[in-house]
Amino acid sequence: MLPKTSPAPLPDFEDEATLYSLSSEFFEAARVLINTSPIRTNYALVTYYLSGHTAELLLKSFLFKNGDTIEDLRKRYGHDLKFLIRRARLKGLPISIATAQMQALSGIYCKKRTEYRKKTKLHFPPLDLLFKEISALQVHVFDQIVDFNEFR
């Protein structure tokens, strides 16, 4: 049984740092699941959902830092990873940050196929390659949102 503790208070605002922080929490959860042997269930679908949500929040953090509003990020851009990647490229996301696996996941993630099952065959990108892309994006976004000059 887990100890009873009060959860940390949630911030009452959203900015690039809170979006980034939340993306890191989702990514850590995905990493834990991928490294946990299934006991009664397969975690693959949940791991893909967490990975897609991580990528979405990282891209939105990058876009917010580069001038997009929270309102646009919520309502206009939605969960479409391909659209978010295109927008991020326009805002300066370098081509050296690979996104092929995130784009391959986009249709499944955007249509909530990782949340609601249907009897159709889905083609997922390899998790190891997806994690590699997300990790590279995470490093890049971190470097964009943290001003190291503040700490000197």
Secondary structure, 3 states (H helix, E strand, C coil): CCCCCCCCCCCCCCCHHHHHHHHHHHHHHHHHHHCCCCCCCCCHHHHHHHHHHHHHHHHHHHHHHCCCCHHHHHHHCCCCHHHHHHHHHHCCCCCCCCCHHHHHHHHHHHCCCCCCCCCCCCCCCCHHHHHHHHHHHHHHHHHHHCCHHHHC
